[in-house]
Amino acid sequence: MRLFVHQLRGEQRLFWRSRELAFFTFLFPVILFTLLGSVYGDDTIRKEGGIKASAYLLAGLIGYGAIATAFAGLSIVLVIRRESGVLKRVRGTPLPPSTYVAASLGSTTIVYLIEVVILIVLARLLYDVPVPDHPSQWVSLVLAVLLGVLSFAALGLALTGAIRSDEGASAVVNAIFFPVAFLAGAFWSARTFPGPVEAISDVLPLTYLIRLMRDILIFDESIWENWQSVAVVAGWGLLGLVLAVRFFRWTPREG
């Protein structure tokens, strides 16, 4: 536990000292929510039952934050550390590899939790979006956040095995990350998309995480009432875990 706490502190310092990483994975979703929320104003989404657009946007940007932080940010960082030899040197220290990975996941979770809180506060203050007012809702929200961050982190770990160089990390990750965020309806309802595009959206894990967040935040449902969404997100996470165990590398792939 002492080694875990020490490494967790180190991961947090490294994250907040990296201005680019902190901006694009932490601050950028907050900026997007502020800008898009001001555009949507008090509009409603007819195909989503007439819910307030800014409320739907909150759920979408919380989902976007999960894929930005746990999938994109984590995979890019780990590829850079692998190719620079950092991960290889970790294997030669008294720090167990499992503790290193756990600390990285813990740091990612902390960042994402802070981001979620900021988004909810901004939604309430700027756009008068209702916030959870019952302890069970907050419990469901926390569990959904943990499910999202762990599932996308597993997928991010798996993706590192397919990236051959640190120079190509951002390109590969962004080529997956941005289309998925758009197709999943992070910025607008996926139900407004054409049929073939909506069909693609219906198989993406981010789509179901956004639905889960929406049902908890907007419709006051508990996580237990949305077992289908939970099952899909968890299933993708388990697939990512299996692939990560198989393909994650501690040594550089180049050179």
For each residue, the residues with C-beta under 8 A, 3 or more apart:
1: 4 5
2: 5 6
3: 6 7 94 95 96 99
4: 1 7 8 99 102 103 106
5: 1 2 8 9
6: 2 3 9 10
7: 3 4 10 11 95 99 100 103
8: 4 5 11 12 103 106 107
9: 5 6 12 13
10: 6 7 13 14 103
11: 7 8 14 15 103 104 106 107
12: 8 9 15 16 107 110
13: 9 10 16 17
14: 10 11 17 18
15: 11 12 18 21 22 107 111
16: 12 13 22
17: 13 14
18: 14 15 21 22
19: 22 23
20: 23 24
21: 15 18 24 25 26 73 76 77
22: 15 16 18 19 25 26 27
23: 19 20 26 27 28
24: 20 21 27 28 68 73
25: 21 22 28 68 69 72 73 111
26: 21 22 23 29 30 69 111 114 115
27: 22 23 24 30 31
28: 23 24 25 31 32 68
29: 26 32 33 61 64 65 68 115 119
30: 26 27 33 34 115 118 119 122
31: 27 28 34 35
32: 28 29 35 36 61 64 187
33: 29 30 36 37 57 58 61 119 122 123
34: 30 31 37 38 122 126
35: 31 32 38 39
36: 32 33 39 40 57 61 187
37: 33 34 40 41 54 57 122 123 126 127
38: 34 35 41 126
39: 35 36
40: 36 37 43 53 54 57
41: 37 38 53 54 127
42: 52 53 54
43: 40 52 53 54
44: 50 51 52 53
45: 48 49 50 51 52 53 56 188 189 192
46: 50
47: 189 191 192
48: 45 51 56 189 191
49: 45
50: 44 45 46
51: 44 45 48 55 56 218
52: 42 43 44 45 55 56 127 129
53: 40 41 42 43 44 45 56 57
54: 37 40 41 42 43 57 58 123 127 129
55: 51 52 58 59 123 127 129 130 217 218
56: 45 48 51 52 53 59 60 188 189 214 218
57: 33 36 37 40 53 54 60 61 187 188
58: 33 54 55 61 62 119 120 123 129 213 217
59: 55 56 62 63 210 211 213 214 217 218
60: 56 57 63 64 185 186 187 188 210 214
61: 29 32 33 36 57 58 64 65 119 186 187
62: 58 59 65 66 116 119 145 210 213 217
63: 59 60 66 67 148 184 186 206 209 210 213
64: 29 32 60 61 67 68 181 186 187 206
65: 29 61 62 68 69 112 115 116 119
66: 62 63 69 70 71 112 145 148 149 152 206 209
67: 63 64 70 71 72 152 177 180 181 206
68: 24 25 28 29 64 65 71 72 73 177 181
69: 25 26 65 66 72 73 74 108 111 112 115 149
70: 66 67 73 74 108 109 112 148 149 150 151 152 153 156
71: 66 67 68 74 75 152 153 155 156 159 173 177
72: 25 67 68 69 75 76 156 173 174 177
73: 21 24 25 68 69 70 76 77 108 156
74: 69 70 71 77 78 104 105 108 153 156 157
75: 71 72 78 79 156 157 159 160 163 169 173
76: 21 72 73 79 80 169 170 173
77: 21 73 74 80 81 104
78: 74 75 81 82 87 104 156 157 160
79: 75 76 82 83 160 163 165 166 169
80: 76 77 83 84 166 169
81: 77 78 84 86 87
82: 78 79 85 86 87 88 160 166 249 250 251 252 253
83: 79 80 165 166 252 253 254
84: 80 81 166 252
85: 82 88 89 252
86: 81 82 89 90
87: 78 81 82 90 91 249 250 251
88: 82 85 91 92 250 251 252
89: 85 86 92 93
90: 86 87 93 95 97 100 250
91: 87 88 97 250
92: 88 89
93: 89 90
94: 3
95: 3 7 90 99 100
96: 3 99 100
97: 90 91 100 101 250
98: 101 102
99: 3 4 7 95 96 102 103
100: 7 90 95 96 97 103 104
101: 97 98 104 105 157
102: 4 98 99 105 106
103: 4 7 8 10 11 99 100 106 107
104: 11 74 77 78 100 101 107 108
105: 74 101 102 108 109 149 150 153
106: 4 8 11 102 103 109 110
107: 8 11 12 15 103 104 110 111
108: 69 70 73 74 104 105 111 112 149 153
109: 70 105 106 112 113 145 146 149 150
110: 12 106 107 113 114
111: 15 25 26 69 107 108 114 115
112: 65 66 69 70 108 109 115 116 145 148 149
113: 109 110 116 117 145
114: 26 110 111 117 118
115: 26 29 30 65 69 111 112 118 119
116: 62 65 112 113 119 120 141 145
117: 113 114 120 121
118: 30 114 115 121 122
119: 29 30 33 58 61 62 65 115 116 122 123
120: 58 116 117 123 124 131 217
121: 117 118 124 125
122: 30 33 34 37 118 119 125 126 127
123: 33 37 54 55 58 119 120 126 127 129 131
124: 120 121 127 128 129 130 131
125: 121 122
126: 34 37 38 122 123
127: 37 41 52 54 55 122 123 124
128: 124
129: 52 54 55 58 123 124
130: 55 124 133 218
131: 120 123 124 217
132: 137 138 141 216 217 220
133: 130 137
134: 137 138 220
135: 138 139
136: 139 140 222
137: 132 133 134 140 141 216 217 220 222
138: 132 134 135 141 142
139: 135 136 142 143 223
140: 136 137 143 144 216 221 222 223 224
141: 116 132 137 138 144 145 213 216 217
142: 138 139 145 146
143: 139 140 146 147 223
144: 140 141 147 148 209 212 213 216 223
145: 62 66 109 112 113 116 141 142 148 149
146: 109 142 143 149 150
147: 143 144 150 151 209 212 223 230 233 234 237
148: 63 66 70 112 144 145 151 152 209 212 213 233
149: 66 69 70 105 108 109 112 145 146 152 153
150: 70 105 109 146 147 153 154 237
151: 70 147 148 154 155 205 209 233 234 236 237 240
152: 66 67 70 71 148 149 155 156 205 206 237 240
153: 70 71 74 105 108 149 150 156 157 240
154: 150 151 157 158 237 238 239 240 241 244
155: 71 151 152 158 159 205 236 237 239 240
156: 70 71 72 73 74 75 78 152 153 159 160 240
157: 74 75 78 101 153 154 160 240 241 244 248
158: 154 155 161 162 239 240 241 242 243 244 247 248
159: 71 75 155 156 162 163 172 173 176
160: 75 78 79 82 156 157 163 244 247 248 249
161: 158 243 244 246 247 248 249
162: 158 159 172 247
163: 75 79 159 160 168 169 172 173
164: 168 253 254
165: 79 83 168 169 253 254
166: 79 80 82 83 84 169
167:
168: 163 164 165 171 172
169: 75 76 79 80 163 165 166 172 173
170: 76 173 174
171: 168 174 175
172: 159 162 163 168 169 175 176
173: 71 72 75 76 159 163 169 170 176 177
174: 72 170 171 177 178
175: 171 172 178 179
176: 159 172 173 179 180
177: 67 68 71 72 173 174 180 181
178: 174 175 181 182
179: 175 176 182 183
180: 67 176 177 183 184 204 206
181: 64 67 68 177 178 184 186 187 206
182: 178 179 186 187
183: 179 180 190 193 197 200 201 204 207
184: 63 180 181 190 201 204 206 207 209 210
185: 60 188 189 190 191 193 201 207 210
186: 60 61 63 64 181 182 206 210
187: 32 36 57 60 61 64 181 182
188: 45 56 57 60 185 192
189: 45 47 48 56 185 192
190: 183 184 185 193 197 198 201 202 207
191: 47 48 185 198
192: 45 47 188 189
193: 183 185 190 197 198 201
194: 197 198
195: 198 199
196: 199 200
197: 183 190 193 194 200 201
198: 190 191 193 194 195 201 202
199: 195 196 202 203
200: 183 196 197 203 204
201: 183 184 185 190 193 197 198 204 207
202: 190 198 199 207
203: 199 200 207
204: 180 183 184 200 201 207 208
205: 151 152 155 208 209 232 233 236 237
206: 63 64 66 67 152 180 181 184 186 209 210
207: 183 184 185 190 201 202 203 204 210 211
208: 204 205 211 212 228 229 232 233
209: 63 66 144 147 148 151 184 205 206 212 213 229 233
210: 59 60 62 63 184 185 186 206 207 213 214
211: 59 207 208 214 215 226 229
212: 144 147 148 208 209 215 216 223 226 229 230 233
213: 58 59 62 63 141 144 148 209 210 216 217
214: 56 59 60 210 211 217 218 219
215: 211 212 218 219 221 225 226 229
216: 132 137 140 141 144 212 213 219 220 221 222 223 226
217: 55 58 59 62 120 131 132 137 141 213 214
218: 51 55 56 59 130 214 215
219: 214 215 216
220: 132 134 137 216
221: 140 215 216 225 226
222: 136 137 140 216 225 226
223: 139 140 143 144 147 212 216 226 230
224: 140 227
225: 215 221 222
226: 211 212 215 216 221 222 223 229 230
227: 224 230 231
228: 208 231 232
229: 208 209 211 212 215 226 232 233
230: 147 212 223 226 227 233 234
231: 227 228 234 235
232: 205 208 228 229 235 236
233: 147 148 151 205 208 209 212 229 230 236 237
234: 147 151 230 231 237 238
235: 231 232 238 239
236: 151 155 205 232 233 239 240
237: 147 150 151 152 154 155 205 233 234 240 241
238: 154 234 235 241 242
239: 154 155 158 235 236 242 243
240: 151 152 153 154 155 156 157 158 236 237 243 244
241: 154 157 158 237 238 244 245
242: 158 238 239 245 246
243: 158 161 239 240 246 247
244: 154 157 158 160 161 240 241 247 248
245: 241 242 248
246: 161 242 243
247: 158 160 161 162 243 244
248: 157 158 160 161 244 245
249: 82 87 160 161 253
250: 82 87 88 90 91 97
251: 82 87 88
252: 82 83 84 85 88 255
253: 82 83 164 165 249
254: 83 164 165
255: 252
